[in-house]
Amino acid sequence: MLGFGVGEMAMVTGVITTLKSLNDSLATVKEAGANASQLTSLVSKYASLDQQIRDIERDKSGVLSVEAATQLRVAKRSASNFEQMLKDSLLMNNLGSEWRAIMADVEA
């Protein structure tokens, strides 16, 4: 726990909060009838979240408390599940090309 501070826990908590918001937004979009702009907006927000998780892993490796590391692991798994649900929604709405283009930019 050496070097662990309030800032690191706040970062992990922020990721979890953002992920919950994205899940709620996706559920609302699905319920109301998905449209392209709403779904692509969620992809952009997801890409930002994914980058946050990567940054925390890179910058805080070995510094997080057991609790924060566990929460980050759960957040990563939840983010992966969200990614699959979002991808499925895009494919079902004939927006697979949008998904591939944005993910190519993210991975570049």
C-alpha positions in Angstrom: 0.0 0.0 0.0 3.1 2.2 0.0 2.3 5.4 -1.9 -1.4 4.8 -2.1 -3.5 7.9 -1.6 -7.0 9.2 -1.9 -6.3 10.2 -5.5 -5.8 6.6 -6.7 -9.0 5.4 -5.0 -10.9 8.4 -6.5 -9.6 7.5 -10.0 -10.9 3.9 -9.6 -14.2 5.1 -8.2 -14.5 7.5 -11.1 -14.1 4.6 -13.6 -16.8 2.6 -11.8 -19.2 5.6 -11.7 -18.6 6.3 -15.4 -19.2 2.6 -16.3 -22.5 2.6 -14.4 -23.5 5.7 -16.3 -22.6 4.0 -19.6 -24.6 0.9 -18.8 -27.6 3.0 -17.8 -27.3 5.0 -21.0 -27.1 1.9 -23.2 -30.2 0.4 -21.5 -32.1 3.6 -22.1 -31.0 3.7 -25.8 -32.0 0.1 -26.3 -35.4 0.7 -24.6 -36.2 3.8 -26.6 -35.0 2.4 -29.9 -31.3 2.9 -30.7 -30.3 5.5 -33.2 -26.9 6.0 -34.8 -25.8 9.2 -33.0 -26.7 7.9 -29.6 -24.8 4.6 -30.1 -21.7 6.3 -31.6 -21.7 8.7 -28.7 -21.6 5.7 -26.3 -18.7 4.3 -28.3 -16.7 7.5 -27.8 -17.5 7.5 -24.1 -16.5 3.9 -23.8 -13.2 4.5 -25.6 -12.5 7.3 -23.1 -13.3 4.9 -20.2 -11.1 2.2 -21.7 -8.2 4.7 -21.9 -8.8 5.7 -18.2 -8.5 2.1 -17.2 -5.3 1.6 -19.2 -3.8 4.8 -17.7 -4.6 3.6 -14.1 -3.1 0.2 -14.8 0.0 1.8 -16.3 0.5 4.6 -13.8 -0.6 2.9 -10.6 0.7 -0.7 -11.0 2.0 -1.9 -7.7 0.6 1.2 -5.9 -3.1 0.4 -5.5 -4.4 -1.1 -2.3 -5.9 -4.5 -2.4 -9.4 -3.0 -2.4 -8.7 -0.6 -5.2 -7.0 -3.3 -7.3 -10.0 -5.5 -6.8 -12.4 -2.8 -7.8 -10.3 -2.0 -10.8 -10.3 -5.7 -11.8 -14.1 -5.8 -11.5 -14.4 -2.6 -13.5 -12.3 -4.1 -16.3 -14.5 -7.2 -16.4 -17.6 -5.0 -16.4 -16.1 -2.8 -19.1 -15.5 -5.8 -21.2 -19.1 -6.9 -20.8 -20.3 -3.4 -21.7 -18.1 -3.4 -24.8 -19.7 -6.6 -26.0 -23.2 -5.3 -25.4 -22.4 -2.1 -27.2 -20.8 -3.9 -30.1 -23.9 -6.2 -30.4 -26.2 -3.1 -30.4 -24.2 -1.5 -33.1 -24.1 -4.6 -35.2 -27.9 -5.1 -34.8 -28.4 -1.5 -36.0 -26.1 -2.0 -39.1 -23.4 0.2 -37.5 -20.6 -2.4 -37.5 -18.4 -0.2 -39.7 -18.6 2.5 -37.1 -17.5 0.1 -34.4 -14.5 -1.1 -36.4 -13.4 2.4 -37.4 -13.5 3.8 -33.8 -11.9 0.7 -32.3 -9.1 0.9 -35.0 -8.5 4.5 -33.9 -8.5 3.5 -30.2 -6.0 0.7 -30.7 -3.7 2.7 -32.9 
